[in-house]
């Protein structure tokens, strides 16, 4: 019997493998925010953490309302140009992106959660397809 090598996420370039690695190694600000938004705690909305969209892995994604939450540290300020391209791509996919600094999440978690709640409540209802209910 051949012994199989143990599966290691770092050996794979697949987005899901990288997502799993990032979930295991969330920074404190991400962990704090995740504890407040997981399990439909805000406006009964489901979020996924470290979710791949195209070539990017987003911190928190709610696919229904198409909302992405990014928690940024100091390194993101240095990568503003790359971040702008990333945000443009995500917007082209129909997502709204909101960003918070690590220290905002850690020092004002309730305020961050309120901003997320407002963003979810302010989303317009999807437009019904032509020929749907009510059209005769």
Buried (B, 14 or more C-beta within 10 A) or exposed (E): EEEEEEEEBEEEEEBEBBBBBBBEEBBEBBEBBBEBBBEEEBBEBBBBBBBBBEEBBBBBBBBEBBBBBBBBEEEBEEEEEEBEEBBEBBEEEEBBBBBBBBEBBBEBBEEBBEBBBEBBEEBEEEEEEEEEEEEE
